[in-house]
Amino acid sequence: MKAPLDIVLVRKIGMPMNPELALGAIAGPTGQTQVLNAELVNLYGIDAATVEAQAAPERAELARRRKLWGARLRPGALKGKVVILVDDGIATGATMQAAIAAVRAEHPLRVVVATPVASREALERMSRLADEVVCLSTPFAFSAVGRHYASFPQLGDEEVRAILAAAGSGPAPTVGEP
């Protein structure tokens, strides 16, 4: 059986003055799903305007990726289905939390999270949000996903388009197509 493959567009919202620390994340074609780290928001007194200032460039990147990468599944396609969300690793869990929220809005039957490596804290959080979590390794000292790979290159737009096209979901749209 061959399951359809698609992507959930997700971007981390970085903290002001420390963009590597996840203030939260946005997901969906327009970034309409937003989750925030309430602890950081409260601790640093971050207001809605600051959150939006940090999220705006990430929404623009989601729009750029949506245009280049496309989306195969139509609205409502996940209703009543088992959805498996796969990530190369989960450090804080902000982006996966946003992905789960975006997918849950489509009313799937079940949401399964699959990852080879995750921090213990993130894994615990994902276990409360997903129906099932499959994780191969939860190292005691977790600092970054990339440290658990011999090679961890970032994929370019053309590589993503090629992978999606090879998945049989139809050809990836070319630049400029609607």
C-alpha positions in Angstrom: 0.0 0.0 0.0 1.3 3.4 -0.9 0.2 6.3 1.3 0.1 9.8 -0.1 3.1 12.0 0.9 2.8 15.7 1.5 4.4 18.4 3.6 3.1 20.4 6.5 4.7 23.9 6.2 6.1 24.8 9.6 8.5 27.6 10.7 10.0 28.3 14.1 9.4 31.7 15.6 12.7 32.7 17.3 13.1 34.7 20.4 14.1 38.4 19.9 17.8 38.7 20.4 18.2 34.8 20.4 16.5 33.5 17.2 17.7 29.9 17.8 15.5 29.7 20.9 12.0 28.8 19.9 9.4 31.4 21.1 6.9 29.2 19.2 6.1 28.1 15.7 3.6 28.6 12.9 2.2 26.0 10.6 -0.1 25.8 7.6 0.0 27.3 4.1 -0.3 30.9 5.5 1.0 30.2 9.0 -2.5 30.3 10.4 -1.7 27.8 13.1 0.4 29.4 15.8 1.7 27.9 19.1 3.7 29.8 21.6 6.0 28.8 24.5 3.9 30.3 27.3 6.7 30.0 29.8 9.0 32.2 27.6 6.2 34.7 26.8 5.4 35.1 30.5 9.0 35.1 31.7 10.1 37.8 29.3 6.9 39.7 29.1 6.6 39.3 25.3 3.6 41.1 23.8 1.5 40.2 20.8 3.2 42.9 18.6 6.6 41.4 19.4 5.3 37.9 18.5 3.9 39.2 15.2 7.2 41.0 14.4 9.1 37.7 15.0 6.5 35.7 13.0 6.1 38.0 10.0 9.3 36.9 8.2 8.5 33.3 8.9 5.1 33.7 7.3 6.8 35.2 4.3 9.0 32.1 4.1 6.0 29.8 4.4 4.4 31.6 1.4 7.6 31.3 -0.6 7.9 27.6 0.1 4.3 27.0 -0.6 4.7 28.7 -4.0 7.8 26.7 -4.9 7.0 23.3 -3.3 3.2 23.2 -3.7 0.8 21.2 -1.7 -0.7 17.9 -2.9 -3.5 17.2 -0.4 -6.6 19.2 -0.7 -8.5 20.7 2.3 -10.4 18.0 4.1 -8.2 15.2 2.7 -7.0 14.2 6.2 -10.5 13.9 7.8 -10.9 10.4 9.2 -7.4 9.3 8.2 -4.3 8.2 10.1 -1.7 10.9 9.7 2.0 10.2 10.3 4.1 13.3 10.9 7.8 12.6 10.4 10.6 14.8 11.6 14.3 14.3 11.4 14.6 15.1 15.1 12.7 17.0 17.8 14.7 19.4 20.1 12.2 21.7 21.7 9.1 20.4 20.0 7.7 23.8 18.9 7.6 23.0 15.2 6.1 19.6 15.8 3.5 21.0 18.2 2.5 23.5 15.5 2.4 20.7 12.9 0.2 18.6 15.1 -2.2 21.5 15.7 -2.4 22.2 12.0 -3.2 18.6 11.2 -5.7 18.2 14.1 -7.7 21.1 12.6 -8.3 18.8 9.6 -10.0 16.2 11.9 -7.8 13.1 11.3 -8.7 9.8 12.9 -5.2 9.6 14.5 -2.0 11.5 14.6 1.3 9.6 14.9 4.6 11.4 15.3 7.7 9.5 14.1 11.3 10.7 14.7 14.6 9.0 15.1 15.8 11.3 17.9 14.2 13.7 20.4 14.9 15.4 23.7 13.2 13.8 26.6 11.2 16.9 27.4 9.9 17.3 23.8 9.1 13.6 23.6 7.0 13.9 26.8 5.2 16.9 25.4 4.5 15.2 22.0 3.2 12.1 23.9 0.4 14.4 25.3 -0.4 15.9 21.9 -0.3 13.0 19.5 -2.1 9.7 19.6 1.1 7.8 19.3 4.8 8.7 19.2 7.6 6.6 17.8 11.1 7.7 18.7 14.2 5.6 18.4 16.5 7.5 20.7 16.2 10.0 23.6 19.7 10.8 24.6 20.3 12.1 28.1 22.3 15.1 26.9 20.4 16.5 24.0 21.7 19.7 22.5 20.8 19.8 18.8 19.3 17.4 16.3 22.2 17.7 13.9 24.6 16.4 16.5 22.9 13.0 16.2 23.8 12.6 12.5 27.1 11.9 10.7 25.9 14.3 8.0 23.1 16.8 8.4 22.9 19.0 5.3 20.0 21.4 4.7 17.9 20.5 1.6 17.4 23.1 -1.1 14.2 23.9 -2.9 15.0 21.8 -5.9 15.8 18.8 -3.7 12.5 19.1 -1.9 10.6 19.5 -5.2 12.4 16.4 -6.6 11.5 14.3 -3.5 7.8 15.3 -3.7 7.7 14.6 -7.4 9.3 11.2 -6.9 6.7 10.4 -4.2 4.2 10.0 -7.0 2.0 12.9 -5.9 2.3 14.3 -9.3 5.0 16.6 -10.7 6.1 19.4 -8.5 4.9 22.8 -9.8 7.4 24.9 -11.6 8.2 28.4 -10.4 5.5 30.8 -11.4 2.7 28.2 -11.5 -0.3 28.9 -9.2 
